[in-house]
């Protein structure tokens, strides 16, 4: 099945992904786990392009009319928006699920 949706990464999510992969590779000394993380993120994004509304909806009170969704990738949460008019999935953040999500959600912008 070929998706009609593409995707775009925000600058912030590119930094998130680089920092997480670097931490796993360098601080945890586990290059293979870092590669697995990157592969898991890529696979999740591909699935989102096929099924853009598959993530759980979250409420962001200061973004009225804009739906933010999230997917779980192992220990991490991927936040995104579906831009139906552009046929794109905009990836906003990837963060460790054990972090306090309130300031992260409040920092989402699109």
C-alpha positions as CSV (number, residue, x, y, z in Angstrom):
1,X,0.0,0.0,0.0
2,X,1.4,3.4,-1.0
3,X,0.6,6.3,1.2
4,X,-0.8,9.6,0.0
5,X,0.9,11.3,2.9
6,X,4.4,12.5,3.3
7,X,6.0,13.8,6.4
8,X,8.1,16.7,7.7
9,X,10.3,17.0,10.7
10,X,10.6,20.2,12.8
11,X,14.0,21.4,13.7
12,X,13.2,20.5,17.3
13,X,12.4,16.9,16.6
14,X,15.6,16.5,14.5
15,X,17.5,17.7,17.6
16,X,15.5,15.3,19.9
17,X,16.3,12.3,17.7
18,X,20.0,13.2,17.5
19,X,20.3,13.8,21.2
20,X,18.5,10.5,22.1
21,X,20.5,8.4,19.6
22,X,23.8,10.1,20.8
23,X,22.9,9.4,24.4
24,X,22.2,5.8,23.8
25,X,25.3,5.4,21.7
26,X,27.8,7.4,23.8
27,X,26.5,7.5,27.4
28,X,25.1,4.0,27.4
29,X,27.9,2.7,25.1
30,X,25.3,0.8,23.0
31,X,25.6,1.6,19.3
32,X,23.3,-1.2,18.2
33,X,20.5,0.1,20.5
34,X,21.0,3.6,19.1
35,X,20.6,2.2,15.6
36,X,17.5,0.2,16.7
37,X,16.0,3.5,18.1
38,X,16.6,5.3,14.8
39,X,15.1,2.4,12.9
40,X,12.1,2.3,15.2
41,X,11.5,6.0,14.7
42,X,11.7,5.7,11.0
43,X,9.3,2.7,10.9
44,X,6.8,4.6,13.1
45,X,6.9,7.6,10.8
46,X,6.4,5.4,7.7
47,X,3.4,3.8,9.4
48,X,2.0,7.2,10.3
49,X,2.2,8.2,6.6
50,X,0.0,5.1,5.9
51,X,-2.3,5.7,8.8
52,X,-2.0,9.3,9.9
53,X,-4.8,9.3,12.4
54,X,-3.6,6.2,14.2
55,X,-2.0,8.0,17.2
56,X,-3.8,8.9,20.4
57,X,-5.3,12.4,20.4
58,X,-4.1,14.7,23.2
59,X,-5.6,17.9,24.4
60,X,-3.6,21.0,24.0
61,X,-5.7,23.9,25.3
62,X,-3.7,26.7,23.8
63,X,-3.9,25.2,20.3
64,X,-7.6,25.3,19.7
65,X,-8.8,23.7,16.6
66,X,-5.4,21.9,16.1
67,X,-5.3,18.2,16.9
68,X,-2.0,16.8,18.3
69,X,-1.5,13.1,18.4
70,X,1.1,10.8,19.9
71,X,2.6,7.4,19.3
72,X,4.6,5.2,21.6
73,X,8.0,4.0,20.4
74,X,9.4,1.8,23.2
75,X,10.3,4.1,26.0
76,X,9.7,7.2,23.9
77,X,6.7,9.3,22.8
78,X,6.4,10.8,19.4
79,X,4.1,13.9,19.1
80,X,2.7,14.9,15.7
81,X,0.0,16.7,13.8
82,X,-1.8,15.6,10.6
83,X,-1.9,18.4,8.0
84,X,-4.7,17.1,5.9
85,X,-4.7,20.0,3.4
86,X,-1.0,19.4,2.7
87,X,-1.3,15.6,3.0
88,X,1.6,15.6,5.5
89,X,2.4,14.4,8.9
90,X,4.4,17.0,10.9
91,X,6.5,15.3,13.5
92,X,6.8,17.8,16.4
93,X,8.8,16.0,19.2
94,X,10.3,12.7,20.3
95,X,10.9,12.5,24.1
96,X,11.5,9.9,26.8
97,X,8.1,8.8,28.1
98,X,9.4,9.0,31.7
99,X,9.8,12.7,31.5
100,X,7.2,15.1,32.8
101,X,5.1,15.5,29.6
102,X,3.2,18.7,30.7
103,X,6.0,21.2,29.9
104,X,6.7,19.3,26.7
105,X,3.1,19.5,25.6
106,X,3.0,23.1,26.5
107,X,6.0,23.7,24.3
108,X,4.5,22.2,21.2
109,X,3.9,24.5,18.4
110,X,3.1,24.0,14.8
